Amino acid sequence: MTSPFDGQVAVITGGASGVGLARAGQLLRAGARVVLVDRDAAALDRAQSTHAAFGSERLLPVQADVARKSDVQGYVAAALERFGRIDLFHNNAAIVGPQASLLDFREDDFHRVFGVNVLGMMLGLQAVGTVMRAQGGGVIVNTASVSGQRSSRPDAGLAIYGASKAAVIRATQQAALEFAPYRIRVNAICPGPIDTPLLRSTFRAEGRSEDEVESLLKQHFSKQPLGRAASAEEVADVAYWLLGPTSSFVTGAIHNVDGGMTA
Ligand SMILES: NC(=O)c1ccc[n+]([C@@H]2O[C@H](COP(=O)([O-])OP(=O)(O)OC[C@H]3O[C@@H](n4cnc5c(N)ncnc54)[C@H](O)[C@@H]3O)[C@@H](O)[C@H]2O)c1
């Protein structure tokens, strides 16, 4: 059976790790051509080696910082130069930033987190949306978070990250309405805990050993309704459906992939 993604061109930001990397593997196996965008050059090299079997005619790694407009224009230009179009866009790169509450957050950290998670996401929507409008359609998935829907424990230190992910949800709904006349669908996924480097970074604190981090993570996961975190693949699976033709009437939707955390 032919895959609906055969020959399609996908751009994935934050594509060298976690959810983005899982997403890239799924799309490559389904026949798509994939542009992996990440600011981490070493992680991009590792991702390219992991998927070396697909060859350079199927996989293009692009080092870019999504928070910089010139880099966003650069990854879009690189995708067009190599593959001529962009059918699918997973707007996924994000950082958590240092843990801080509203009472003690630092302005620089706010700008850094909002620069990547909000400005980077919106610049991506603008640049890729412009290409898709000229092409006559496309599909976009933004990665938000359950942290954008509800407040986290005060000691979790996610005040800035949570606010940035609330902005991703709002921008997704706005983009869905603005882009609908151009046959571009835009949806968001809201994961709960996923066992990736990003989540692990939030449990690392000065003076905490790796064993302590492991034990805290285990406790955190065991408190989830399903008693565990999601794998990156389980989250990527939902984005896979949202990017494909079987979700053709779904736009402006915010899909939780949280193992029941918000139930
Ligand atoms: N891990 C979780 O528990 C969790 C929960 C909810 C939502 N999310 C969201 O899922 C998405 C993917 O996260 P993940 O868990 O796979 O994290 P990850 O850290 O494994 O991957 C994120 C990737 O984004 C890249 N990146 C960061 N800043 C960038 C920038 N400015 N420009 C380009 N690339 C940049 C990183 O280098 C990294 O490769 C993020 O949007 C995150 O907020 C994660």
Ligand as a Chemical Component Dictionary entry (heavy atoms), coordinates in Angstrom:
data_LIG
# 
_chem_comp.id                   LIG 
_chem_comp.type                 NON-POLYMER 
_chem_comp.pdbx_formal_charge   0 
_chem_comp.three_letter_code    LIG 
# 
loop_
_chem_comp_atom.comp_id 
_chem_comp_atom.atom_id 
_chem_comp_atom.alt_atom_id 
_chem_comp_atom.type_symbol 
_chem_comp_atom.charge 
_chem_comp_atom.model_Cartn_x 
_chem_comp_atom.model_Cartn_y 
_chem_comp_atom.model_Cartn_z 
_chem_comp_atom.pdbx_ordinal 
LIG N1  N1  N 0  9.600  16.225 27.338 1  
LIG C1  C1  C 0  8.450  16.578 27.897 2  
LIG O1  O1  O 0  8.089  16.122 28.991 3  
LIG C2  C2  C 0  7.540  17.549 27.171 4  
LIG C3  C3  C 0  6.265  17.768 27.715 5  
LIG C4  C4  C 0  5.394  18.654 27.063 6  
LIG C5  C5  C 0  5.798  19.281 25.893 7  
LIG N2  N2  N 1  7.037  19.039 25.388 8  
LIG C6  C6  C 0  7.404  19.742 24.166 9  
LIG O2  O2  O 0  7.789  18.800 23.168 10 
LIG C7  C7  C 0  8.670  19.450 22.232 11 
LIG C8  C8  C 0  9.875  18.580 21.998 12 
LIG O3  O3  O 0  10.558 18.448 23.232 13 
LIG P1  P1  P 0  11.427 17.154 23.596 14 
LIG O4  O4  O 0  10.938 16.686 24.900 15 
LIG O5  O5  O -1 11.509 16.266 22.417 16 
LIG O6  O6  O 0  12.811 17.906 23.890 17 
LIG P2  P2  P 0  14.309 17.664 23.430 18 
LIG O7  O7  O 0  15.125 18.568 24.279 19 
LIG O8  O8  O 0  14.617 16.201 23.410 20 
LIG O9  O9  O 0  14.303 18.196 21.921 21 
LIG C9  C9  C 0  14.160 19.555 21.626 22 
LIG C10 C10 C 0  15.112 19.906 20.483 23 
LIG O10 O10 O 0  14.917 21.296 20.176 24 
LIG C11 C11 C 0  16.198 21.867 19.891 25 
LIG N3  N3  N 0  16.153 23.306 20.105 26 
LIG C12 C12 C 0  16.043 23.967 21.287 27 
LIG N4  N4  N 0  16.096 25.286 21.066 28 
LIG C13 C13 C 0  16.242 25.469 19.725 29 
LIG C14 C14 C 0  16.380 26.609 18.903 30 
LIG N5  N5  N 0  16.394 27.851 19.419 31 
LIG N6  N6  N 0  16.488 26.434 17.576 32 
LIG C15 C15 C 0  16.492 25.185 17.042 33 
LIG N7  N7  N 0  16.397 24.069 17.780 34 
LIG C16 C16 C 0  16.269 24.213 19.107 35 
LIG C17 C17 C 0  17.143 21.168 20.869 36 
LIG O11 O11 O 0  18.495 21.284 20.450 37 
LIG C18 C18 C 0  16.602 19.739 20.858 38 
LIG O12 O12 O 0  17.263 18.948 19.869 39 
LIG C19 C19 C 0  8.968  20.826 22.825 40 
LIG O13 O13 O 0  8.142  21.775 22.207 41 
LIG C20 C20 C 0  8.595  20.659 24.292 42 
LIG O14 O14 O 0  8.242  21.897 24.898 43 
LIG C21 C21 C 0  7.917  18.194 25.990 44 
# 
loop_
_chem_comp_bond.comp_id 
_chem_comp_bond.atom_id_1 
_chem_comp_bond.atom_id_2 
_chem_comp_bond.value_order 
_chem_comp_bond.pdbx_ordinal 
LIG N1  C1  SING 1  
LIG C1  O1  DOUB 2  
LIG C1  C2  SING 3  
LIG C2  C3  SING 4  
LIG C2  C21 DOUB 5  
LIG C3  C4  DOUB 6  
LIG C4  C5  SING 7  
LIG C5  N2  DOUB 8  
LIG N2  C6  SING 9  
LIG N2  C21 SING 10 
LIG C6  O2  SING 11 
LIG C6  C20 SING 12 
LIG O2  C7  SING 13 
LIG C7  C8  SING 14 
LIG C7  C19 SING 15 
LIG C8  O3  SING 16 
LIG O3  P1  SING 17 
LIG P1  O4  DOUB 18 
LIG P1  O5  SING 19 
LIG P1  O6  SING 20 
LIG O6  P2  SING 21 
LIG P2  O7  DOUB 22 
LIG P2  O8  SING 23 
LIG P2  O9  SING 24 
LIG O9  C9  SING 25 
LIG C9  C10 SING 26 
LIG C10 O10 SING 27 
LIG C10 C18 SING 28 
LIG O10 C11 SING 29 
LIG C11 N3  SING 30 
LIG C11 C17 SING 31 
LIG N3  C12 SING 32 
LIG N3  C16 SING 33 
LIG C12 N4  DOUB 34 
LIG N4  C13 SING 35 
LIG C13 C14 SING 36 
LIG C13 C16 DOUB 37 
LIG C14 N5  SING 38 
LIG C14 N6  DOUB 39 
LIG N6  C15 SING 40 
LIG C15 N7  DOUB 41 
LIG N7  C16 SING 42 
LIG C17 O11 SING 43 
LIG C17 C18 SING 44 
LIG C18 O12 SING 45 
LIG C19 O13 SING 46 
LIG C19 C20 SING 47 
LIG C20 O14 SING 48 
# 
